[in-house]
Amino acid sequence: MRLLGIDFGLTHVGLAVGEKMPREYGTIDAKNLGELLSKISIICREEKIDKIIVGLPKSNLPKVKSKALIATDNFIEALKAHINLPVETVDEAYSSVEAEMILSDEGVDWRKAKTKIHALSAVLILNQYISKNA
């Protein structure tokens, strides 16, 4: 099953594609939802995607939805309405922090490569999904 992993952000959306060993697909500008959904739809067709996995931020406070969680929920609903593929979520807690650490270990200044963080976070999100469902 071919998967598309998404790390949704208010400015950039990180993407990863794969089955058993996901790879970074890059980032897309998230400022225009219609354009974002169109680009994701094209990627799904070109890459023959079977399912989309979106990282879901968790709130630190029970029963309180963070701004990021509300935005991600809204994005997921729009995605489901626009693309006829199953969409699942995984907890993305600390995926950005882990991505920053990986880039730092590789000698990359993550402050200068913020879009790289989103793409790498998407890989980590997809890896998490694959490892839970293998």
N, C-alpha and C positions, 0 to 999 in steps of 0.2 A: 504494500500500500504506500503510495507516494504522498508525502505530507508537506504542508507549508506551515512553518512556524512563524508567529508574529509577535514581536515585542512592540506594543502600541505605546506611543508617546504623543504628547500634544503638539510637538514640533516635528519629530521624525518617527518613522515606523521602521523597525528592523525586521529583516526577513531571512529565513533559512529554509532550505529545501532538502529533502532526503527521505530515505527509507530506514536504513539501519545506521548510517553514518551521515548525519546532516552536514550541509556545508552552508557557509554564509552566502546569501543572495544579494545583500546590499541593503540600502535604505531608500525610503521614499519620503518625500515631503508630505507632512500630514495636515497642512494648513487648509486645504480644500478637500472636504470629505468626498465629494462627487468624483474628483480626479483620482483620489486615493483608491476608492472602490473600483474605478475603471482600470487602473493600473494593476490592482490585485487580481481582478478578473482576467486580464490578459495573461498575467503570470501563471494563473491556474490553468488556463488553456494550453499555453506553450509548454509548461512543465508537466502537464497531465496529472494534476493534483487530484487526489481522492478525498482528502480531509484536511481541514484547517485547524491548527492548534494555536490558541491565543493565550499569552501569559496574562494572568489576572492578578493585579496588585491586591494585597490584603491590607485592611486597616489595622492599626495597632490597638484601636479601641473597639470593644465589642459593640455591635449594633450601630456603629457610626460608619457611614460610607465616606471615604476620602474623595477629594476632587478627581484624583487619578482613577479611582474605581468607578465613579459615576461616568467619567468620560469613556473608559474602556467598555463598560456595560452598554453605553449608547453606540459605540463603534461596533460592538458585536451584533447588536440588533440590526444596525444598518447593513452590516456584512451579510447576515443571514437573509435579509430581504433582497439583497442585490445579487448574491451568488448562490446558486443551487448546489451547495456542497455541505456536508455535515461540518459543524463547528463545535469544537470542544475547548475547554479551558484547563489550564494547570496553574497552580500557585507559582507566581514568579518571584516570590520573596527572595531578595538578595541576588537575583540574576545580574543586575547592573553592577553591584558591588563585586561579585565574582568576575564579571567581565573586565572591570577596571583592574582587578588584581592580576588577571591573566595577561592583559596588555602591559601592565607595569613589569611583570616578570619577563616579558619579551622585549623590554626596553622601549616600549611605545609610551609617549606622554599622553595619557588618556584625555587630559584637558584639551589637547590639540586634535584629538581624534574622537570627538563625541559621537559622530555618526557610526563609527566603528563599534562603539560600545553597544548600540542598539542591534546591529547585525550579529554581534557575538552573543548578546543576550538572547536573541531569537534561536541561535544554535543551542544554547543551554536549555531553553524552554523546550525545544524539540527533543533534545537528549533526555530530559526528564520524562517527557511523555513516552518516548520509546522504551526507556528502561522500566517504566511502570506497566507497560502493556506488551512486553516481549513474551 
